Amino acid sequence: MYLIPITISLAIGYFILLWFFPLFFEQKTGKVSKKSFLSVAIIFALSLLLYFIVSNIGDPWWANRFQHAMAGGFITFVVCFLAAKDSGFPKRRFQFFFISILIVAGLGVCSEIVESVMQNYAGFTMSSSINDTWLDLISNTVGSLLAALILTPFIEWRKK
């Protein structure tokens, strides 16, 4: 099942973003702490919940939309949020929102490129039409905007 590698990728992505966010904003890198392991546990728990919900959606089309909105958009934005919070660097909400939306969109595009390569060169059937790719990207965007509306207000600006 390819959802397990996605969850592992999200956890690895958390550590990359923990390092990346402070570097992008103030030229210092983030550090792994006890909070980091709690954040990874949250990522795994959200992923498991998502997989349970998706497996119980009867219509494959809606299951795919929900999976992309929640894993491709919402949980990926949560990963950005946790990395930004755990790194402890000062950030403005707009900066966080803008860079996180770009990261989520970029990862969504990368995911669709991987699907295309797997379908066209490795013989896996990943989608039935090109419209599935566009719907996946739209679903990712909807999920990330939903997460942004919920989480961005919890980003605090603190001067060190």
VEXDREN-2710 file (C-alpha; in Angstrom, 1 decimal):
% VEXDREN-2710
k/r/px/py/pz
1/MET/0.0/0.0/0.0
2/TYR/1.5/3.3/-1.0
3/LEU/0.0/5.2/1.9
4/ILE/2.6/3.9/4.3
5/PRO/5.5/5.5/2.2
6/ILE/3.5/8.7/2.1
7/THR/3.3/8.7/5.9
8/ILE/7.0/8.0/6.2
9/SER/7.7/10.8/3.7
10/LEU/5.6/13.2/5.7
11/ALA/7.6/12.4/8.9
12/ILE/10.9/12.8/7.0
13/GLY/9.5/16.0/5.5
14/TYR/8.8/17.3/9.0
15/PHE/12.5/17.1/9.9
16/ILE/13.5/18.7/6.6
17/LEU/11.1/21.6/7.3
18/LEU/12.3/21.8/10.9
19/TRP/15.7/22.6/9.4
20/PHE/14.4/24.6/6.4
21/PHE/11.9/27.1/8.0
22/PRO/14.4/28.9/10.2
23/LEU/17.0/28.8/7.5
24/PHE/14.6/30.5/5.1
25/PHE/13.6/33.2/7.5
26/GLU/16.7/34.0/9.6
27/GLN/19.7/31.9/8.5
28/LYS/19.7/29.6/11.5
29/THR/18.7/26.0/11.4
30/GLY/16.1/24.3/13.7
31/LYS/17.0/21.6/16.1
32/VAL/15.4/18.3/16.9
33/SER/13.9/18.2/20.4
34/LYS/11.4/16.2/22.4
35/LYS/8.7/18.2/20.8
36/SER/9.8/16.8/17.4
37/PHE/9.0/13.3/18.4
38/LEU/5.5/14.3/19.6
39/SER/5.0/16.1/16.3
40/VAL/6.0/13.0/14.4
41/ALA/3.6/11.0/16.5
42/ILE/0.8/13.5/15.6
43/ILE/1.7/13.1/11.9
44/PHE/1.4/9.3/12.2
45/ALA/-1.8/9.5/14.2
46/LEU/-3.4/11.8/11.6
47/SER/-2.3/9.6/8.8
48/LEU/-3.7/6.5/10.4
49/LEU/-7.0/8.3/11.0
50/LEU/-7.0/9.4/7.4
51/TYR/-6.4/5.8/6.1
52/PHE/-9.2/4.5/8.3
53/ILE/-11.6/7.1/7.0
54/VAL/-10.6/6.6/3.4
55/SER/-10.9/2.9/3.6
56/ASN/-14.5/3.3/4.8
57/ILE/-15.6/5.6/1.9
58/GLY/-17.5/3.4/-0.5
59/ASP/-17.1/5.4/-3.6
60/PRO/-13.5/5.3/-4.9
61/TRP/-13.8/8.7/-6.6
62/TRP/-14.8/10.4/-3.3
63/ALA/-12.2/8.4/-1.4
64/ASN/-9.5/9.7/-3.7
65/ARG/-10.7/13.3/-3.4
66/PHE/-10.8/13.0/0.4
67/GLN/-7.4/11.4/0.5
68/HIS/-5.8/14.1/-1.6
69/ALA/-7.5/16.9/0.3
70/MET/-6.5/15.5/3.7
71/ALA/-3.1/13.9/3.0
72/GLY/-2.0/16.0/0.1
73/GLY/-3.2/19.2/1.5
74/PHE/-4.3/19.2/5.1
75/ILE/-1.8/16.9/6.7
76/THR/1.1/18.3/4.7
77/PHE/0.1/21.8/5.9
78/VAL/0.0/20.4/9.4
79/VAL/3.6/19.1/8.9
80/CYS/4.6/22.7/7.9
81/PHE/2.8/24.1/11.0
82/LEU/4.4/21.6/13.4
83/ALA/7.9/22.2/12.0
84/ALA/7.4/26.0/12.2
85/LYS/6.1/25.9/15.7
86/ASP/8.7/23.4/17.0
87/SER/11.6/25.3/15.5
88/GLY/10.8/28.3/17.8
89/PHE/12.0/31.0/15.4
90/PRO/10.0/34.2/15.0
91/LYS/7.8/34.3/12.0
92/ARG/4.9/36.4/10.7
93/ARG/1.6/34.7/9.9
94/PHE/1.7/35.9/6.3
95/GLN/5.2/34.6/5.8
96/PHE/4.2/31.2/7.3
97/PHE/1.0/31.0/5.2
98/PHE/2.7/31.9/2.0
99/ILE/5.7/29.6/2.2
100/SER/3.6/26.7/3.6
101/ILE/1.0/27.0/0.7
102/LEU/3.9/27.0/-1.8
103/ILE/5.5/24.0/-0.1
104/VAL/2.2/22.0/-0.1
105/ALA/1.5/23.0/-3.7
106/GLY/5.0/22.0/-4.8
107/LEU/4.8/18.7/-3.0
108/GLY/1.4/18.0/-4.6
109/VAL/2.9/18.7/-8.1
110/CYS/5.9/16.4/-7.3
111/SER/3.4/13.7/-6.2
112/GLU/1.5/13.9/-9.5
113/ILE/4.8/13.8/-11.5
114/VAL/5.7/10.6/-9.6
115/GLU/2.3/9.2/-10.4
116/SER/2.8/10.1/-14.1
117/VAL/6.2/8.4/-14.2
118/MET/4.9/5.3/-12.5
119/GLN/1.9/5.1/-14.9
120/ASN/3.8/5.8/-18.1
121/TYR/7.1/4.1/-17.5
122/ALA/6.6/1.5/-14.7
123/GLY/3.2/0.1/-15.8
124/PHE/1.2/1.0/-12.7
125/THR/-2.3/2.3/-13.3
126/MET/-2.5/5.4/-11.1
127/SER/-5.3/7.3/-12.8
128/SER/-7.9/6.7/-15.5
129/SER/-7.6/10.2/-17.1
130/ILE/-5.7/13.4/-17.1
131/ASN/-8.6/15.0/-15.3
132/ASP/-7.7/12.9/-12.2
133/THR/-4.4/14.8/-12.0
134/TRP/-6.2/18.2/-12.0
135/LEU/-8.8/17.0/-9.5
136/ASP/-5.9/15.8/-7.3
137/LEU/-4.2/19.2/-7.4
138/ILE/-7.5/21.0/-6.7
139/SER/-8.2/18.6/-3.8
140/ASN/-4.7/19.3/-2.4
141/THR/-5.3/23.0/-2.6
142/VAL/-8.7/22.8/-0.9
143/GLY/-7.2/20.7/2.0
144/SER/-4.2/23.1/2.4
145/LEU/-6.5/26.2/2.4
146/LEU/-8.7/24.5/5.1
147/ALA/-5.7/23.7/7.2
148/ALA/-4.3/27.3/6.7
149/LEU/-7.6/28.8/7.9
150/ILE/-7.5/26.7/11.0
151/LEU/-3.8/26.7/11.9
152/THR/-2.3/30.1/10.7
153/PRO/-3.9/32.0/13.5
154/PHE/-1.9/29.9/15.9
155/ILE/1.4/31.2/14.5
156/GLU/2.9/33.8/16.9
157/TRP/5.4/36.5/16.2
158/ARG/8.0/36.6/18.9
159/LYS/11.2/38.5/18.8
160/LYS/14.1/36.7/20.2
END
